[in-house]
Amino acid sequence: MKKIILIGVALVFSLISLAQQNKKLTVDGYITNMQSVIIDSVDGNWINDNLIHNRLNFRYNPNPNLSFGLDVRNRVFTGETVKYYPNYGESLSEDIGVFDLSSTWVNENSIVANSAIDRLWLKFEKDKIAITLGRQRINWGRTLAWNPNDIFNSYSFFDFDYVEKPGADALRIQYYPTASSTVEAVAKIDSANNISAAGLARFNVLNWDVQLLGGIINQNDYVVGAGWEGNLGTVSFRGEVSYIHPKENFTDTSGVLVATMSFDYSFSNSLMIQAEFLYNPQTGQSQLTNFGEFYSRPLTVKNLSFTEYNAFLSVNYPITPLVNLSLSAMYYPKVNGWYAGPGLSYSLMDNLDFSLFIQSFQAKLPNPITGKNEKQSMSLAFLRLKLSF
């Protein structure tokens, strides 16, 4: 394994050196070392883990009209989660794209190493048209915590260490009629050969950015939606709404309306406050029995949360140009639950950052044995050192 790591490090530095000499090729990325702990109570069991996370982003532009992208995630996991969950390595190898671009190349009792390609695309641009083919990020969301319009690659707000967010294997065609308008058509295919296809139109009306979308998700659900972004005085107002209806029961009332609204305000001292609200009736009937299940399960546009009504509040304040303090919180009224996530980031140098994040959950959830609602809690703490290059 040491030989593999040394070869990989040498290859990375060789590519960076090559990119510096070739203006058509660029390579950047980062490497992080993150220590984490999971606890349900101070006097209970503590699960300690460590993650070394490296990301490499390759861009090649042979001419002004053509570009190529390749992004790779390399992760090495050690700690008690690897020891206690024997199938952990196999779960990391699961790739929901049409191509299997993930490989767990070390899978031992105390260490798991995985590499995955989450971006692999070819893009052609000319005049007002852009065509992208391959694994790519298709971001139609307008808000922060929950995105009902993000129908191709939903993501979890709590996965803060994956800032790039997942990609989708798709063909994307974009047309820009004016500087403030866009028309898109996207077709995506996954590992089960399910096809999702949708179109989006984005335009500006009375200084408001508005988007309309429609299509089909995984060949099973029709979807129509809308999103907006503008200002109410000095307050920014964003929102998204999607209506999803089963294809097989088109004439009944089994459709689901998912909607979110977001307000944010920035003070003169750079303090920023954001509030967001989610309505998600499909998951109001979720049989969630513990937070670990919710934290790790894959998300879709229909299960962005596990309760019907959700509220979110975020506060960010740069104490100094080098130190940033943040606090996010959620409230789940149906289960009398809450989430709190304070964070601190400190820039040690231009390309070296230190961060501390805490995520705490508490709610009354059904006991899987007795069926009675009982108070449950879970807390996670993360110490991260990140070097960008």
Summary of the structure (lengths in Angstrom):
residues: 389
radius of gyration: 22.1
end to end distance: 24.3
largest distance: 65.9
contacts: 1176
relative contact order: 0.10
helix: 11%
strand: 58%
